[in-house]
Amino acid sequence: MNKEKKYTSLDQLPLSLNADDIAEVLNISRGNAYCLLHREDFPTVHIGKRMVAPRGRFFEWMNNQLPEQSGEADFVDINYSRKGDYLFPNLCFDEEPLPIGKYGLLRKGYLKEHHPALYSSMLLTGKLDKHLAEIDRACSERVELITNQLAKREGVTESLKAADQTTWVARMNNIRASAEEIVLSELVYC
């Protein structure tokens, strides 16, 4: 259900704006407009139980929320460039993206589905790719180590490979699947 806008220009706004007016102007929810009205830095006037913002002081407040007009702005250590009326973050990545293989992608899916808070936290702090690359590296090394140990223990050697390749391939596939199952339960799905 699309709600039509009450006001088509800022000049049409009433002299005192209530929560609904503020929500429409700022394109936020009514609840967020009430949160603004309760903020100390917001120009709120109490009229009995009502809270309103005078139009002129509201415009001043809005202008103070915008970064400097110099073309560059600084919010929480992020630089912005102004292009017309819009601010675009100046994002640049110093590091090359880390290669993430099979085990890293499996870990990513597991975190996303079963631990969404941890996944979001790591993603937002920039630690996710490093974690996934480390998991992928550790899993690959561990699978290789376990595969070699199991192959030695079960007598799957190069001489068996030379004598009967199909048996060697079948047994090595079984050993590799066992090694992956161990690694997945210990490192990926934990």
Beta strands, then each sheet from edge to edge (+ up, - down):
strand 1: 16-17
strand 2: 45-47
strand 3: 50-54
strand 4: 72-75
strand 5: 78-83
strand 6: 86-89
sheet 1: 1+ 3- 2+
sheet 2: 4+ 5- 6+
end
